[in-house]
């Protein structure tokens, strides 16, 4: 197997880069927060990538990338999955400026509440209760 030509190699390499290389633009959000890649996936001479594929399986499609189930946890077999963009957007950490206490629901400077899910706008209006309800309903329909 020529590792560099494997369909999952770019996702694997990007994962390592954002966790290990301080020059990476994404490092502050990953390695800078203490998120690491398990030692098994860092083995030398291509063995780390082979271990990664053994643990994760083949990439289901070009639309799938590596995602951490616990967004504050490390990249390791029990915490990773192949996910679509929408699945990843639904699996985000709470933003520092979140005013609702619920991921995907917030209030803007004009006092308008918004609820989002993945790439969808679920609610936009004056009611926090309706925004929370829209997000809760959306979450119950997710198939992950």
N, C-alpha and C positions, 0 to 999 in steps of 0.2 A: 504494500500500500504506500503510495506517495502521499504523505501526510498533507502537504501544502495544497494538493489538488482535491482533497476530500470536501464534499459539500458542507460539512459542519465545521471545517477548520477555521473559517473566518469568524464564526461566532465564538469558538473556543479561544482564538487568539485575542479577540476584542475583550473577552471576559478577563483574561490574564492582564492585558494592558491596563484596563481601568482600575484594577486592584493593586498592581505592582509597580507601575511606572509613574513617578511623580510628575513627569512632563506631560502626561495625558490630560487633556481638557476635562475628562470625566473623573479623574483621580479624586478630587475633593469629595465627590458624592459616593465613592466606593471605598477605595483603599484609605482615603483620608478620614473616613468614618469608621475605620477598623474592619471593613469587610475584606475577607481573605478567600483565597482559593485553596481547597484541601491539598495536602501534600501529594496524595495519590495522583492528582491531575497535573502536578508540577514535575513529575519524574522526567529525567533527561532522555535525549535521543529518540524522541517520538513516542516513548512509552507512556508519557503523561496523556497524550492525545488518545492513544489506544485505550488507556484506562477510562478516559472520559467517555468514549464511545461504548465501551463495555458497560459502564454504569448508566449512561443516559439513553442508549439506543441510537439508532439512526435519526437524523433530522427528518421529521415527517414531510416537510415541504420547504421551499425557499422562503415562505412567509413566516416560518417558525424560527424563533430565537430562544436563547437560554433565559430562563426566568427563575427568580428565587421565590419560593412559596412564602417564606417569612422574609419580608423586604429588609429587615435588619440583620438577617442571618448570613452566614457564609455561603460561598459556592461550594457545595458538597452534595454527594449523591442523594441524601434524604431530604434536601431542601431545594432541589432544582427540578425543573421540568422544561419540556419544549412547549412554548406558548406562542399564540398569535399576538399581533399588536393590540387587539381589543382586550384579550385576556391580560396582557401586561398593563394596559392602562387602567384596568379595574383592580390591579394589585399594586397599589402605590402606598407609600408611607404618608402619614398625616403631614400636611404642610405647616410650617411654623405659624403662618398667619391665619390658620383655619379658625373660624369663629363659631362653628357648629359642634365640633367634637366628632364629626362624622366625615370620613373620606368622601370626596365628591360633592359636598354641600358646603356652601359658603355665602357670605354676604359682601357685597361690594361697598365702596365708599358712599354711594348714594342710598344705601339701605335696602337694596334689591337683593333678594335671595335667589340663588341659582343651584340647581342640582344637575350633575353630569354623570354619565356612565359610559366609559370607553370613549368613543368619538361622538356620542349623542348628547344633546342638550335635553334634559328631562323636564326641567321646570325653570321658569324665570319669572319672578313676581315678588309681591310684598310679603308673602306668607312663609315663615320658617317651617311651620307645620306641614304645609303642602310640599315644600322642597324636601324635607326629611321623608315624607310619605312616598314621594316620587322615587327617591333613591332606594328606599327600602323595597318598594315594589320591583324596581329594576333588578336589585340584587337577588330577589327570589326567583327571577326568570333566568339567571345565569346558568349555563351548563359549562362547567370547567373541568 
